[in-house]
């Protein structure tokens, strides 16, 4: 018994490869990954690191694990705090004041 007409199954032109849908899933995953990276850069306010400007970022200020990240042009330098004390001779270059809200203001002489 052979069927003809509108209900007949015509498989010509139909992609029968079962992995053809995986390419679309890969594309969606790539778009999601790029969107996630852009969101992280914006969330951490790191857009300044992508420009040619000079940038200084202080991480964990006032704590033992404080770090200072300095970007000049394309060069990025990272300074980590140590427990050793500085030694040597120097001169007074200003005064620092701590306000009631915890903000510190430096006034050069």
ABEGO torsion letter per residue (X at the ends): XBBBEAABBBABGBBABAAAAAAAAAAAAAAAAAAAAAAAAAAAGAAAAABABBBBBBBGBGBAABBBBBBBEABBBBBBBBABBBBEBBBBAEBBBBBAAGBBBBBBX
